[in-house]
Amino acid sequence: MLLRGRPGDTGAAAERVRRMKRILKVIDNISENVGSFGRWFVVALILVGVFEVTMRYVFTRPTVWAYETSSMLGGTVYAFGWAYALLHESHIRVDVLFNRLSMRSRAIVDAIVSLAFFFPLIGMLAYRAIFWAERAWSRKLVMMESYWYAPQWPFRCVLAFGICLLLLQGIAKFVRDVHFAVKGSPLD
């Protein structure tokens, strides 16, 4: 069905499976690398916080940019971690009944829940995030939380990228779940 060829066409079917595995591996590597890179924004967030506290309480000269910079850095950490968390199954889920199911039943439930909730929600979020990123870029919108008036487009683009990457990782998980539900064995 998903990766099945015509009867007697095992060479073409095997090639499709190899190609699918390569695509899924690329998606996983992107999520892994972006999530790992996102950790460095925690370091930057800490440095900005320490700098602001030092300037405010030691030198009594607070900055106008630290608050918004901290917000953008923290948001970047989250955005870069969404797909990473999905890859490593680190998102919160209610496992009261789910843990009692067989692996195949779990894959079926995950696939159904993805179709019913994940794809519509994340798809709409991705659409709106791209819209707002483009709007911030084209209209040169600025942040209004302080007198710094930082441009919005870099942070809006990071959010759109993070949501799109989460959607891509969700597609990879969905393909794996459907394959496991149909074949009874993992794709990887």
Secondary structure, 3 states (H helix, E strand, C coil): CCCCCCCCCHHHHHHHHHHHHHHHHHHHHHHHHHHHHHHHHHHHHHHHHHHHHHHHHHCCCCCCCHHHHHHHHHHHHHHHHHHHHHHCCCCCCCCCCHHHCCHHHHHHHHHHHHHHHHHHHHHHHHHHHHHHHHHHHHHCCECCCCCCCCECHHHHHHHHHHHHHHHHHHHHHHHHHHHHHHHCCCCC
